[in-house]
């Protein structure tokens, strides 16, 4: 039987896709066996009249390693 764990992270990028990729890339530096990312919330940072970056709140699911 395997056991999964979920952590919540906040990430940003120039696009929503880049923000998700950054979340996985950074989380995978310390967490292994990432299986999915659930984006809960998306925010856009506006400067002047333009969106400059996107921030996401995401839940990252990974399978715990067996001893």
C-alpha positions in Angstrom: 0.0 0.0 0.0 1.3 3.4 -0.8 0.8 6.6 1.1 0.5 10.1 -0.5 1.0 13.5 1.1 -0.2 16.9 0.0 1.7 20.2 0.5 0.5 23.7 -0.4 2.8 26.1 -2.3 2.7 29.5 -3.8 4.5 30.1 -7.1 4.7 32.8 -9.8 5.6 33.1 -13.4 5.1 35.2 -16.5 2.3 32.9 -17.6 0.0 30.6 -15.6 1.7 27.6 -17.1 5.1 29.0 -16.1 3.8 29.5 -12.5 2.7 25.8 -12.4 6.0 24.6 -13.8 7.9 26.7 -11.3 5.9 25.2 -8.5 6.8 21.7 -9.6 10.5 22.6 -10.3 11.0 24.2 -6.9 9.1 21.5 -4.9 11.0 18.7 -6.6 14.2 20.0 -5.1 13.2 18.7 -1.7 10.2 16.4 -2.5 10.3 13.3 -4.6 7.6 11.2 -6.4 5.4 14.2 -7.3 2.3 12.9 -9.0 0.0 15.9 -9.4 -0.6 19.6 -8.9 -4.0 21.1 -8.2 -4.2 24.8 -8.8 -6.5 26.3 -6.2 -6.2 30.0 -6.9 -4.8 32.2 -9.6 -3.9 35.9 -9.1 -2.5 38.3 -11.6 -0.1 41.2 -10.7 -0.9 44.3 -12.6 1.5 47.2 -13.1 0.2 50.2 -15.1 -2.3 48.6 -17.5 -0.6 45.3 -18.0 -0.4 41.9 -16.3 3.3 41.4 -15.3 3.1 38.0 -13.7 0.8 35.4 -12.3 0.7 33.8 -8.9 -0.9 30.5 -8.0 -1.7 28.7 -4.9 -1.3 25.0 -5.6 -1.5 21.7 -3.8 1.3 19.3 -4.7 0.6 15.6 -4.2 3.5 13.1 -3.9 3.9 9.5 -2.8 5.9 8.8 0.3 8.9 6.6 -0.2 9.0 3.2 1.6 11.7 2.5 4.2 
